[in-house]
Amino acid sequence: MRLEKCWFCSSTIYPGHGIQFVRNDATIFRFCRSKCHKNFKMKRNPRKVKWTKAYRRLHGKDMTKDSTFEFERKRNRPERYDRNTTEETLKAIKKISKIRVEREAAHHKDRMKGKKSKDYKEAKKEIEQHPGLLDVKVPQPLSKVKVPVSQSQKDQIHAMEE
């Protein structure tokens, strides 16, 4: 089963899906859905459309340079595998996926590093612009009221507990 990549958004196209456009110079463009095809016909640049992978890579939202991506590169010729090679490949795939998850988590942590201070500055600015936001009175919880109880009532309560 051959999986293709969409020319516009770089998502995976499964067999029997999508649209294929061939230009007069025999250049083949494959699109995953009509949304990508229409954007191509409108001559939009995928690097400027926010939902594409090209935009995300260009603006540092996704990891671009990582050695784990080399294992997914397209191979056009079929390979012959024996049992040992297949077992080693499956073990390597598990290791690679684990490494990729760790690197993606580190990438996300680096991206979100400055967010906390930015949110703090925005909140501080909002408070300075609207000082009335802090003057809201918080209702206090009701205090406990002491009720005097006679000795006969205490005896009745103890009798009911036993």
Accessible surface in RSA format (square Angstrom, percent):
REM  Atomic radii and reference values for relative SASA: ProtOr
REM  Chains: A
REM  Algorithm: Lee & Richards
REM  Probe-radius: 1.40
REM  Slices: 20
REM RES _ NUM      All-atoms   Total-Side   Main-Chain    Non-polar    All polar
REM                ABS   REL    ABS   REL    ABS   REL    ABS   REL    ABS   REL
RES MET A   1   185.36  96.0  99.03  65.5  86.33 205.5  86.46  73.5  98.90 131.0
RES ARG A   2   140.77  59.1 124.33  63.4  16.44  39.1  48.12  65.8  92.65  56.1
RES LEU A   3    77.20  43.0  56.37  40.3  20.83  52.4  56.38  39.6  20.82  56.0
RES GLU A   4    32.94  18.9  30.95  23.4   1.99   4.7  15.88  30.7  17.06  13.9
RES LYS A   5   125.48  61.2 111.67  68.5  13.82  32.9  86.26  77.6  39.22  41.8
RES CYS A   6     3.56   2.7   0.00   0.0   3.56   8.4   0.00   0.0   3.56   3.8
RES TRP A   7   116.08  46.6  93.90  45.5  22.18  52.1  79.96  42.6  36.12  58.6
RES PHE A   8     1.46   0.7   0.00   0.0   1.46   3.8   0.00   0.0   1.46   4.2
RES CYS A   9     5.48   4.1   4.29   4.8   1.19   2.8   2.86   7.3   2.62   2.8
RES SER A  10    26.83  22.7  25.50  34.0   1.33   3.1   7.94  16.9  18.88  26.5
RES SER A  11    28.96  24.5  28.58  38.1   0.38   0.9  27.55  58.7   1.41   2.0
RES THR A  12    49.35  35.1  33.98  34.5  15.37  36.6  13.31  17.9  36.04  54.5
RES ILE A  13    12.86   7.3   9.91   7.4   2.94   7.1  11.72   8.4   1.14   3.1
RES TYR A  14   115.60  54.0 113.52  64.6   2.08   5.4  73.78  55.4  41.82  51.6
RES PRO A  15    72.12  52.6  46.15  42.1  25.98  94.4  57.65  47.6  14.48  90.0
RES GLY A  16    90.97 112.2   0.00   N/A  90.97 112.2  45.13 123.9  45.84 102.7
RES HIS A  17   126.40  69.1 107.80  74.9  18.60  47.6  59.67  61.5  66.73  77.6
RES GLY A  18    41.61  51.3   0.00   N/A  41.61  51.3   4.77  13.1  36.84  82.5
RES ILE A  19    66.97  38.1  59.08  44.0   7.89  19.0  64.63  46.5   2.33   6.3
RES GLN A  20    99.70  55.7  71.24  52.1  28.46  67.8  21.80  46.4  77.90  59.1
RES PHE A  21    75.20  37.6  72.85  45.1   2.35   6.1  75.20  45.6   0.00   0.0
RES VAL A  22    84.36  55.5  60.98  55.2  23.38  56.3  60.98  53.0  23.38  63.4
RES ARG A  23   109.96  46.2 104.42  53.2   5.54  13.2  38.62  52.8  71.35  43.2
RES ASN A  24   164.35 113.3 126.90 122.6  37.45  90.2  38.24  92.0 126.11 121.9
RES ASP A  25    94.38  66.1  62.43  62.1  31.95  75.5  48.79 114.8  45.59  45.5
RES ALA A  26    77.63  71.4  58.55  90.3  19.08  43.4  61.05  86.0  16.57  43.9
RES THR A  27    52.00  37.0  45.78  46.4   6.22  14.8  39.87  53.5  12.13  18.3
RES ILE A  28    79.50  45.2  57.88  43.1  21.62  52.1  57.88  41.7  21.62  58.7
RES PHE A  29     8.36   4.2   7.99   4.9   0.37   1.0   8.36   5.1   0.00   0.0
RES ARG A  30    74.24  31.2  71.91  36.7   2.33   5.6  11.25  15.4  62.99  38.2
RES PHE A  31     0.07   0.0   0.00   0.0   0.07   0.2   0.00   0.0   0.07   0.2
RES CYS A  32    23.79  18.0   9.62  10.7  14.16  33.3   9.85  24.9  13.94  15.0
RES ARG A  33   106.32  44.6 100.08  51.0   6.24  14.9  54.79  74.9  51.53  31.2
RES SER A  34    57.27  48.4  53.16  70.9   4.11   9.5  25.42  54.1  31.85  44.6
RES LYS A  35    92.69  45.2  86.44  53.0   6.25  14.9  55.57  50.0  37.11  39.5
RES CYS A  36     0.00   0.0   0.00   0.0   0.00   0.0   0.00   0.0   0.00   0.0
RES HIS A  37    29.87  16.3  29.87  20.8   0.00   0.0  20.32  20.9   9.55  11.1
RES LYS A  38   117.22  57.2 116.24  71.3   0.97   2.3  66.98  60.3  50.24  53.5
RES ASN A  39     9.20   6.3   9.20   8.9   0.00   0.0   0.00   0.0   9.20   8.9
RES PHE A  40    33.89  17.0  28.85  17.9   5.04  13.1  29.26  17.7   4.63  13.2
RES LYS A  41   130.01  63.4 103.79  63.7  26.22  62.4  64.06  57.7  65.95  70.3
RES MET A  42   107.84  55.8  79.77  52.8  28.07  66.8  59.17  50.3  48.67  64.5
RES LYS A  43   188.00  91.7 154.97  95.1  33.03  78.7 105.80  95.2  82.21  87.6
RES ARG A  44   119.40  50.1 107.16  54.6  12.24  29.1  26.56  36.3  92.84  56.3
RES ASN A  45    50.03  34.5  40.39  39.0   9.64  23.2  22.32  53.7  27.72  26.8
RES PRO A  46    20.22  14.7  20.22  18.4   0.00   0.0  20.22  16.7   0.00   0.0
RES ARG A  47   130.75  54.9 129.75  66.1   1.00   2.4  30.73  42.0 100.02  60.6
RES LYS A  48   164.05  80.0 139.88  85.8  24.18  57.6  85.66  77.1  78.39  83.5
RES VAL A  49    20.65  13.6  17.17  15.5   3.48   8.4  20.65  17.9   0.00   0.0
RES LYS A  50   149.54  73.0 139.11  85.4  10.43  24.8  83.12  74.8  66.42  70.7
RES TRP A  51    89.25  35.8  62.48  30.2  26.77  62.9  60.57  32.3  28.69  46.5
RES THR A  52     0.17   0.1   0.00   0.0   0.17   0.4   0.17   0.2   0.00   0.0
RES LYS A  53    77.37  37.7  77.27  47.4   0.11   0.3  46.01  41.4  31.37  33.4
RES ALA A  54    26.51  24.4  20.87  32.2   5.63  12.8  24.40  34.4   2.10   5.6
RES TYR A  55    31.74  14.8  31.74  18.1   0.00   0.0  13.70  10.3  18.04  22.2
RES ARG A  56    87.34  36.7  87.34  44.5   0.00   0.0  19.97  27.3  67.36  40.8
RES ARG A  57   109.58  46.0 100.08  51.0   9.50  22.6  26.64  36.4  82.94  50.3
RES LEU A  58   115.33  64.2  83.97  60.1  31.36  78.8  90.51  63.6  24.82  66.8
RES HIS A  59    93.27  51.0  65.57  45.6  27.69  70.8  47.40  48.9  45.87  53.4
RES GLY A  60    37.52  46.3   0.00   N/A  37.52  46.3  30.67  84.2   6.84  15.3
RES LYS A  61    76.00  37.1  73.12  44.9   2.88   6.9  22.00  19.8  54.00  57.5
RES ASP A  62    47.02  32.9  41.86  41.7   5.17  12.2  13.02  30.6  34.01  33.9
RES MET A  63    28.46  14.7  17.14  11.3  11.32  27.0  18.95  16.1   9.52  12.6
RES THR A  64    65.86  46.8  42.15  42.7  23.71  56.5  23.32  31.3  42.54  64.3
RES LYS A  65   200.76  97.9 164.80 101.1  35.96  85.6 114.20 102.8  86.56  92.2
RES ASP A  66    20.35  14.3   5.93   5.9  14.43  34.1   7.47  17.6  12.89  12.9
RES SER A  67    62.17  52.5  53.09  70.9   9.08  20.9  41.43  88.2  20.74  29.1
RES THR A  68     4.98   3.5   4.93   5.0   0.06   0.1   4.98   6.7   0.00   0.0
RES PHE A  69    71.86  36.0  64.21  39.8   7.66  19.9  64.38  39.0   7.49  21.4
RES GLU A  70   106.08  60.9 101.73  77.0   4.35  10.4  35.08  67.9  71.00  58.0
RES PHE A  71   116.61  58.3 102.41  63.4  14.20  36.9 102.91  62.4  13.69  39.2
RES GLU A  72   116.87  67.1  87.03  65.8  29.84  71.0  42.06  81.4  74.80  61.1
RES ARG A  73   149.35  62.7 134.76  68.7  14.59  34.7  61.14  83.6  88.21  53.5
RES LYS A  74   147.38  71.9 113.90  69.9  33.48  79.7  74.13  66.7  73.25  78.0
RES ARG A  75   123.79  52.0  94.41  48.1  29.37  69.9  44.40  60.7  79.38  48.1
RES ASN A  76   109.06  75.2  81.69  78.9  27.37  65.9  30.21  72.7  78.85  76.2
RES ARG A  77   174.00  73.1 165.86  84.5   8.14  19.4  64.71  88.4 109.29  66.2
RES PRO A  78   131.15  95.6 101.29  92.3  29.86 108.5 112.61  93.0  18.54 115.3
RES GLU A  79    84.14  48.3  58.14  44.0  26.01  61.9  17.23  33.3  66.92  54.6
RES ARG A  80   238.87 100.3 208.32 106.2  30.55  72.7  83.93 114.7 154.93  93.9
RES TYR A  81   132.63  61.9  96.04  54.6  36.59  95.2  66.82  50.2  65.80  81.1
RES ASP A  82    82.53  57.8  71.61  71.3  10.92  25.8  47.07 110.8  35.46  35.4
RES ARG A  83   191.06  80.2 178.44  91.0  12.62  30.0  61.41  83.9 129.65  78.6
RES ASN A  84    96.80  66.8  94.91  91.7   1.89   4.5  18.24  43.9  78.56  75.9
RES THR A  85    54.83  39.0  53.69  54.4   1.14   2.7  34.91  46.9  19.92  30.1
RES THR A  86    58.22  41.4  57.26  58.0   0.96   2.3  50.41  67.7   7.81  11.8
RES GLU A  87    86.01  49.4  83.74  63.4   2.27   5.4  30.54  59.1  55.47  45.3
RES GLU A  88   116.28  66.8 110.49  83.6   5.79  13.8  42.08  81.4  74.19  60.6
RES THR A  89    53.15  37.8  48.38  49.0   4.76  11.4  43.81  58.9   9.33  14.1
RES LEU A  90    98.70  55.0  97.73  69.9   0.97   2.4  97.73  68.6   0.97   2.6
RES LYS A  91   133.12  64.9 130.81  80.3   2.30   5.5  79.53  71.6  53.58  57.1
RES ALA A  92    40.84  37.6  37.17  57.4   3.68   8.4  40.45  57.0   0.39   1.0
RES ILE A  93    94.83  54.0  93.38  69.6   1.44   3.5  94.17  67.8   0.66   1.8
RES LYS A  94   149.96  73.2 144.19  88.5   5.77  13.7  89.75  80.8  60.21  64.1
RES LYS A  95   141.80  69.2 138.54  85.0   3.25   7.7  84.41  76.0  57.39  61.1
RES ILE A  96    24.95  14.2  24.95  18.6   0.00   0.0  24.95  18.0   0.00   0.0
RES SER A  97    55.07  46.5  53.06  70.8   2.01   4.6  39.45  84.0  15.62  21.9
RES LYS A  98   138.69  67.7 132.50  81.3   6.19  14.7  81.28  73.2  57.41  61.2
RES ILE A  99    69.61  39.6  69.61  51.9   0.00   0.0  69.61  50.1   0.00   0.0
RES ARG A 100    43.92  18.4  43.92  22.4   0.00   0.0  15.28  20.9  28.64  17.4
RES VAL A 101    97.60  64.2  96.23  87.1   1.37   3.3  96.51  83.9   1.09   3.0
RES GLU A 102    99.03  56.9  89.86  68.0   9.16  21.8  43.55  84.2  55.47  45.3
RES ARG A 103    97.55  41.0  92.82  47.3   4.73  11.3  34.50  47.1  63.05  38.2
RES GLU A 104    81.37  46.7  77.68  58.8   3.69   8.8  24.08  46.6  57.29  46.8
RES ALA A 105    62.61  57.6  48.55  74.9  14.06  32.0  57.13  80.5   5.48  14.5
RES ALA A 106    54.28  49.9  47.55  73.4   6.73  15.3  53.22  74.9   1.05   2.8
RES HIS A 107    48.95  26.8  44.31  30.8   4.64  11.9  32.21  33.2  16.73  19.5
RES HIS A 108    97.04  53.0  97.04  67.4   0.00   0.0  64.17  66.1  32.87  38.2
RES LYS A 109   155.88  76.0 149.04  91.4   6.83  16.3  97.23  87.5  58.65  62.5
RES ASP A 110    87.87  61.6  74.72  74.4  13.15  31.1  21.96  51.7  65.91  65.7
RES ARG A 111    87.15  36.6  54.90  28.0  32.25  76.8  23.74  32.4  63.41  38.4
RES MET A 112    69.14  35.8  60.38  40.0   8.76  20.8  54.21  46.1  14.93  19.8
RES LYS A 113   152.91  74.6 129.60  79.5  23.31  55.5  89.81  80.8  63.10  67.2
RES GLY A 114    44.74  55.2   0.00   N/A  44.74  55.2  36.21  99.4   8.53  19.1
RES LYS A 115   103.77  50.6  98.80  60.6   4.96  11.8  73.43  66.1  30.34  32.3
RES LYS A 116   175.10  85.4 168.48 103.4   6.62  15.8 115.72 104.2  59.37  63.2
RES SER A 117    60.65  51.2  54.00  72.1   6.65  15.3  43.43  92.5  17.22  24.1
RES LYS A 118   125.44  61.2 122.68  75.3   2.76   6.6  68.44  61.6  57.00  60.7
RES ASP A 119    63.16  44.2  58.17  57.9   5.00  11.8  27.83  65.5  35.33  35.2
RES TYR A 120   147.36  68.8 141.39  80.4   5.97  15.5 107.60  80.9  39.76  49.0
RES LYS A 121   141.88  69.2 136.38  83.7   5.50  13.1  82.48  74.2  59.40  63.3
RES GLU A 122    95.35  54.7  88.64  67.1   6.71  16.0  42.44  82.1  52.91  43.2
RES ALA A 123    52.21  48.0  44.09  68.0   8.12  18.5  51.46  72.5   0.75   2.0
RES LYS A 124   111.10  54.2 107.95  66.2   3.15   7.5  58.82  52.9  52.28  55.7
RES LYS A 125   126.41  61.7 124.48  76.4   1.94   4.6  69.05  62.2  57.36  61.1
RES GLU A 126    88.66  50.9  87.36  66.1   1.31   3.1  18.82  36.4  69.84  57.0
RES ILE A 127    70.01  39.8  69.29  51.6   0.72   1.7  69.29  49.9   0.72   2.0
RES GLU A 128   120.35  69.1  92.81  70.2  27.54  65.6  45.36  87.7  74.99  61.2
RES GLN A 129   110.13  61.6  81.16  59.3  28.97  69.0  34.69  73.8  75.45  57.2
RES HIS A 130    94.59  51.7  90.80  63.1   3.80   9.7  56.09  57.8  38.50  44.8
RES PRO A 131    89.78  65.4  86.11  78.5   3.67  13.3  86.52  71.4   3.26  20.2
RES GLY A 132    50.20  61.9   0.00   N/A  50.20  61.9  33.91  93.1  16.29  36.5
RES LEU A 133    98.85  55.0  84.86  60.7  13.98  35.1  86.15  60.5  12.70  34.2
RES LEU A 134   120.72  67.2  94.56  67.6  26.17  65.8  97.44  68.4  23.28  62.7
RES ASP A 135   110.61  77.5  89.89  89.5  20.72  49.0  35.60  83.8  75.01  74.8
RES VAL A 136   109.93  72.3  90.40  81.8  19.54  47.1  96.22  83.6  13.71  37.2
RES LYS A 137   185.59  90.5 163.51 100.3  22.08  52.6 112.38 101.1  73.22  78.0
RES VAL A 138   115.02  75.7 100.10  90.6  14.91  35.9 101.38  88.1  13.63  37.0
RES PRO A 139   119.85  87.3  96.61  88.1  23.24  84.5 107.94  89.1  11.91  74.0
RES GLN A 140   147.68  82.6 126.68  92.6  21.00  50.0  56.00 119.2  91.68  69.5
RES PRO A 141   117.92  85.9  93.48  85.2  24.44  88.8 105.11  86.8  12.80  79.6
RES LEU A 142   176.74  98.4 150.11 107.4  26.63  66.9 152.48 107.1  24.26  65.3
RES SER A 143    95.85  81.0  73.88  98.6  21.96  50.6  51.74 110.2  44.11  61.8
RES LYS A 144   200.44  97.8 170.37 104.5  30.07  71.6 120.19 108.2  80.25  85.5
RES VAL A 145   126.19  83.0  98.79  89.4  27.40  66.0 102.02  88.6  24.17  65.5
RES LYS A 146   194.99  95.1 168.34 103.3  26.65  63.4 116.10 104.5  78.89  84.0
RES VAL A 147   109.53  72.1  90.37  81.8  19.16  46.2  91.30  79.3  18.22  49.4
RES PRO A 148   128.99  94.0 101.82  92.8  27.17  98.8 113.70  93.9  15.29  95.0
RES VAL A 149    66.54  43.8  43.51  39.4  23.03  55.5  44.63  38.8  21.92  59.4
RES SER A 150    61.39  51.9  47.37  63.2  14.02  32.3  52.50 111.8   8.89  12.5
RES GLN A 151   122.75  68.6 115.40  84.3   7.35  17.5  57.90 123.2  64.86  49.2
RES SER A 152    69.65  58.9  62.29  83.1   7.36  17.0  47.32 100.8  22.33  31.3
RES GLN A 153    88.79  49.7  88.60  64.8   0.19   0.5  21.41  45.6  67.38  51.1
RES LYS A 154    97.16  47.4  96.11  59.0   1.04   2.5  44.85  40.4  52.31  55.7
RES ASP A 155    80.82  56.6  74.14  73.8   6.68  15.8  29.77  70.1  51.05  50.9
RES GLN A 156   116.57  65.2 112.00  81.9   4.57  10.9  37.47  79.8  79.10  60.0
RES ILE A 157    84.96  48.3  84.66  63.1   0.30   0.7  84.67  61.0   0.29   0.8
RES HIS A 158   107.67  58.8 107.26  74.6   0.41   1.0  68.42  70.5  39.25  45.7
RES ALA A 159    69.80  64.2  48.68  75.1  21.11  48.0  54.24  76.4  15.56  41.2
RES MET A 160   160.13  82.9 126.25  83.6  33.89  80.7 101.62  86.4  58.51  77.5
RES GLU A 161   129.47  74.3  91.96  69.6  37.51  89.3  45.65  88.3  83.82  68.4
RES GLU A 162   181.34 104.1 118.11  89.4  63.24 150.6  64.05 123.9 117.29  95.8
END  Absolute sums over single chains surface
CHAIN  1 A    15054.5      12783.5       2271.0       8548.9       6505.6
END  Absolute sums over all chains
TOTAL         15054.5      12783.5       2271.0       8548.9       6505.6
